């Protein structure tokens, strides 16, 4: 604090947020104090330059809608993955792992992973991470259809029966 | 279910037995200990060829019956069965045995006509079958893709066959008295070129699938498709003095070519046997699963 004016009060005054009483006190002091007047002018000039630089940076870094959309999609995707990774039901996780182990020797490891992802994508779950006990049945139906198209009806029946959750029919 | 009996192992034994017999029959003549056992060789080749395509035909039909819910895959295997059936008949009418009934039959125009009448529809069925199989996989949406370098290689193979067709004027049926034979032979060769190029799609799909029984089926189909193309093409390059696609088993080169053609026959049988075995394995696992469930929850 110098001459009874704190740093916070200077900042508020320069930003135009100071109360009427504080503004009056500072202005009354500035009339008679050359040192504070020069300090005020320096700060005021620096603040104006900062504001101008901010405006210039904002103009230069404008994001297009497409870029903004891509960034937001990435953020939401990460949020969804992080949010769901820890919450996948252990039974669902176990069943998915088991289905992969049934699919892989027949269709190949990579094709098995793709089949699970495609079935999830085309089911109400929309993604493998979002498969739950509630949307398991439609997911399994999609997977059965994929298995039938790839390896025939017997294999599709195997996938269907192996994929049934415990306690369901 | 025949698939349970005609396993890949049985087909492999068939191939190995035929090759062993043919080598065993050829070697004494090659070392000058005896004359060629041409009749016996012809009998072995004919029986083995008919057996291999017979296996492929019945197994393909069984596999097609497995795809009740997948019309494109069903169509693909029905067309492969048709290809096997036509190839079986072709193997029959092109048998070296006829040479012993009618002299010069194998190199004559009648055999050429019969050959081409069967080759063109057989190749058409094979191409349509492969296309149906590709479309069936594509529709599932698993994201299998043919890469740019594959397309370039496919274009190269097709271009090589086109070049062969354009620069080889003396196709074996070029002087045939049958107009149909003269027209069908280049068509059959062009189809073979397209099919060989398409073999690369099968290769790419097999790679993208990873390991597994289905990838093995694709690889054997690719081998069947490509080996045919390679044999015809190499014959055109290595024996430019001989008319393309004319049978002659006079020397070692031609004997080796005959041997490799026999491998082609078994390659299709092997592909279908592996595919049929997939169903057998799935059925066994399903049976075991149901038995386990029945034990846990007695009805």
Interface residues (C-beta under 8 A of the other chain):
Chain A: X102 X104 X105 X106 X107 X108 X109 X110 X111 X112 X114 X115 X118 X122 X145 X146 X148 X149 X150 X151 X152 X153 X154 X155 X156 X157 X158 X161 X162
Chain B: X63 X66 X67 X68 X69 X70 X72 X73 X136 X137 X139 X140 X141 X142 X143 X208 X209 X210 X211 X212 X213 X214 X215 X278 X279 X281 X282 X283 X285 X286 X289 X290 X293
